[in-house]
Amino acid sequence: MSLSGVEPAAGRGSDVEIAALSLILMHGPVSRTDLAARLSLSPSTMTRAVKPLLDRELVHETADSFEGPGRPSRPLVGTPGRRRYIGAKLTGEQVFAVATDMLANEVASTTRELASHEPRAVADAVADTVRELAGRHGLDGVGVALGGSTVDGRSIDRAPFLGWRDVPLADLLEERVDAPVIIDNDLAALTAGEHWFGLGRGLRDFAVVTIGAGIGLGLVHDDTVVRTRDVGLGPAGHIPVEPFGARCSLGHRGCASAVIAIPALEAQASVALHRPVRFEELLEWARVGDPACVDIVNTAARATGRLVALVANLAMVEVVVLSGEGLALLDVAEPQMREQLAADRDPEAHELDIRLDRGGFPLWARGAATIAIQSSLRRLLTEPASSPD
């Protein structure tokens, strides 16, 4: 209920309908009674809000009945449908894109190499992937995620891998593709994907820690992805985790990016073995017992445990999702990570639920598709009710 004691009205494209659809996508199967309680609505208002969602086949009832007060009802879940979204992850070298349905299930993927970082050339490359994946299907939205920051979801304020500042990327893309475009930081988009459709689905609060070319931290608090202006700076990478560790490019000794990130591990192994060493080779040498490589990998694993403990202690979450290409580190040294994690937690604290998402690089593009889905909900409830082709 609002402070005025008046319920918000349910009508075409209303905030009530959008909130109900969002909760069903995030937490379904969910009963109408539970929806009404979550939104502080009366049963009659909830019934009016859900009807257009059913009529437009955005949600459907499950086969299982929910037994509760009054007559039994069937819980509601999202409907994949024939709608299509495209999520694109931009790096300094390529575009990786996926086409998904409304529940972010991947139906196709493609890549394009970037021949230039000039904004229009990058927009051309992204548009090529969109046209390839859209094919004859109608397109309901495009999401683009990259290592950088945006305030309005339209323009890129800063993208260091591309050397960009103040680039109106959404406008450039909408000149090339017939669909609305939204832009987001790649870590925020990945966290949104985990929240709505991934390992964080159904949770109101959790953290995401990514290990790869850098170190990332995403937070969901009270069913909302936490976004700040500094998310594109990767501040989690500068959290100190090893007092006597190497220095990062900014001079911070023993920070996460200098001890755990893949480029740092490759640099340490290359010095130890007196030749260039790739991450996969480092892990293989550690697996067979090479002393120098074992030490590098174990140190990184313990630092990962310390980082996860710090995140959980400060954010006060009970679930942490670990993701990124660097997760292969735990195939060799997961016990060391968990030992340090336990050591850095209060012995009476609850046991953390650590969830490993090994979905790989496509997860980043799926996160971009998720933000496109989220931004399309009002349109879905106000457009003509006929099914898309």
C-alpha positions, 0 to 999 in steps of 0.5 A: 500500500502507498502512504496515502492508503490508496493502491496503485491502479492496474492498467495497460502498461502500468507500474503494477503490471510491470512490477508483477511481470518482473517478479514472475520472471525473477522468482517464478513459479509464484502464486498470485497470493505471493505476488499480492503480498510482495507488492502490497496489493489486494487480491482483486487488484492483483487479478486485474494486473495479471490478466493482461500478462496472461492475455499477451502470453508473457506468462502462463500458469504451471500445471501444479496447483498451489494450495492456500487460503481460498480455492487452489490456484496455479503458480505463474511463470514466464513464457519464453515465447517467440520474442527475440532479444540480442545481447552483445558483449564488446571487448577491445578485439571483438563483438560476441553476440547471442540471440535469446528468447524472453527468458534469456535462453540462448538460441544462436550466437556469432562473433565479429572481429573489430578492425577499428575502435572508431565508434562508427566502425564498432557500431557497424560490427555490432549491427552486423551481428544483430542482422545476422542473428535476427534473421527473419524474426522480429526483434524486441530489443538489443543490449550492449555490455562493455567494460566502461560506464554509462549513466543514461544507458545510451552514451558511453562515458568511458570505455578504456579498452576501446579508448572511448569517452562520451560516445553515443553508442545507442544512437549509432546503433539505432541508426543501423538496426530496427530495434531499441538499444540499451547500453550497460557496464558488462559487470552490471549486465552480467549481475542482472543476468545472474539475478533474473535468469542465472544462479542468483535467480530467486534471491533478493540479495547476493554478490557476483565475483568475476575472475578473468582479465580483471577482477569484478564485483557485482551486488544485488540488494533487495532485488536490485542490481547496485549500480554506481558511477565507478562500476566501470573502474573495477574498484574490486580489483584494487582490494588488497588480498596479499600483503607481500604480493606484486604491484598492479599497474597503479602501484597497489601492492598485493591487490586482487588484480595483481595476484588473481587476474589472469594477466598477472598470473601469466606474468608471474609464471613467465618470470618463474619459467623464464619464457612466456606462459599462458594461463592454461599451461600454468594450471597444467604445470601446477597440476603435475606439481611444478613447485613454482607454478604450485606456489603461484596458483595456491597463492592466487586461490588463497587470495580468492578466498580472502576476496570472497570473505571480504565481500561477504563480510562487508556486503553481508550476503549469504550467497556469492556467485563466482564466474569468469574464465579464471574459475579454472584456477579452482579446478587445481586449488579449490581447497586452498580457496575454501580454507582461506575463506573459512579462516577469514570468516567468524567461526560462528558465521553462517556457511557461505553458499558459493555458486560456481557459474562455468557458463564461460564467455557467453554469460556476458552476452546473455547479461546484455540480453537480460538488460534488453529484456528488462528495458522492454517490459513496458513496451510489451504491455502497451504494444498491440496484443497480436503475437510477433512473427 
